[in-house]
Structures are given as structure tokens and as C-alpha cells.
Amino acid sequence: MSGGQIAKIVSSFSCLALFLLVQAGETYRDLQADLARPNAQKEIQSIFAKYPNLIAQDKDLADAVAYFDDEYSLKDLQSIVEIRAVGEGATDPGIQARAKAVKASPLYRDPGIQDKSNWLDGAMKRLSDLLKRNPNSSNVRFPNAAIPGWIIPGFWILLGVAVLVFAYFALRHFQWKGALRRKAKAVLEDDEPDRTLDEWLTKADQYAAEGKYREAVRAMYLSCLLKFDEAGVARFVRGETNWEHLRRIQASPKRPEPLTFLEPTQAFDRIWYGFHVNGVSDFEQFRYWYQSVTDALSAVKR
């Protein structure tokens, strides 16, 4: 078997692996585009049905879908998806670009295959032809030497192991990237110190005085969460996201019925994770929400 034939086999299997990865993709950007259509509200269930894997692997998105028209609106859903789509922009095109580069390689292209034929069918046909071909017809001839019978089966075994190793590390890479993005969305980082409610209020005023309104908003939001904890409504968990805290607050039996924390959570998501900062007005709005939470929780008995 010649070096060119082996290169064609490896190229064909690489194309197949990349093809399967690309075809399985469900992206936040596509979901964002569907949700932005004028008739998205009427077709919301069919839109959800197009992204089962995306929804299943994102707990916050799954909650928004499950409670749609109950606790979440189309605007809330668009806000959540918009944040995810920002961090996704640099990853998906890379897979498609690599697949396109492989298909454009001279090793992949075979002049004997018609332009209109399917590339996957052509790759499989070349593999079949190689299996049927007589080794003695190869351009490389070994004088008075027969190819051992274990060479070809051994090659296929090694190639299969290589494909499995590639798939394993590809899966580990995407799992690691997903875990890294999720950790980055926790309300507090692991290396960040614990602070009391009064300390976060002081921090908020300090950030606002320095013109750091994004940080000031975060400090006021954390103050609200600690206020819920202080009143016994929902315990503050530093490793959870803002949406996980909201879910526990909304489900708490000690939450006063008129009090809802959805709007501040959406605003925090937009300002802190989406970097959409208007300025001092954002900070003043969160000071108002903090006072509203304090007044509503003043009558709650622990």
C-alpha cells in the first residue's frame, strides 16, 4: 500500500469525523436568530423543538423554557440567549473552517469523481477500492517479499484507535469549555473573599464614587441576595448563578407574594454579563430595588 493511499484513507476518516461533529451542532446564535423573528411568539414551541440538545445542556435556558409564559417572557428568553451567543461566536466557525480546509486539500480530491457526487459517498468508495485492490499492483514493489497478512488488519485497528482517541479528546475539550463558561457565570468566584451585607453596600458606594457603575451594580445585586438570606427567604450560595438564586427565591414559601426579583435579575444579567452599562442610572435603579426588597422583607418572620 503506497503512502498516498494511506494519506487518502486518513483524510477520508478525518472528513467523516468532522462531518458528524458539524451536523450535530445546535448554536445559541441560531436560536437567537429564531427568537428575533417577528412571529417568534406564535411559533415558540416549534422553535424550542429545534434545539433539544442545546436546551438540555443549559440549566438556565431549560428553566426559562419550562416556565415560559409563567415566569419568563420572550424578552427574558432573548436576554438569556443573547449572553450565551456572545461567548459562542469564536468557536463554531472554527469547526466549519477546518472541515472546509480538509475538503479543499489535494489529498481529499479525486479527479475521477464527478463534481456533483456526494463527498462522503466518494470517500467510502475509495476505501472500498483500496480493500479490493491487489497489493501486487501497487507502484511500490518489494522484490521477493510478500506482505504479512496482519499488516492490513493491524492498520485498520490502529486507525480505529486513532479515531476513538480523537473523539475522546474532542469531547473532553467541549466539556471543559462548557464547565469553564458555567464557572465564570457564578455570582462569586472561588478566590473572592466572603463579605457581609454592610461590606457589600459600602463597596457599592465606593465603586459608584469611582465611576465603576458595572461593579457597583454587582455589589448592590449581591446585597439584595444577602438580604433574602438574612430574612430566611433563600440562602445565599456563592457558587450559584443569578438565575439559580432567582429560582430558589421565587419558589420560597417565605417570599412575600407581591415581591418578585425577576426584573433586577434580568438587569443584572444584562449589565454584568452583557456589559450593557448606562451609567449612574443603573446604580440608582439597583439602590431603589434594594430598598424595595428591604421594605418587603421587613415583615417576614424567620
Helices and strands as residue ranges (DSSP letters): H 3-23, H 28-35, H 44-49, H 52-57, H 59-66, H 74-88, H 92-104, H 119-132, G 135-137, H 151-184, H 197-209, H 213-230, H 242-251, H 262-268, I 269-273, H 280-297
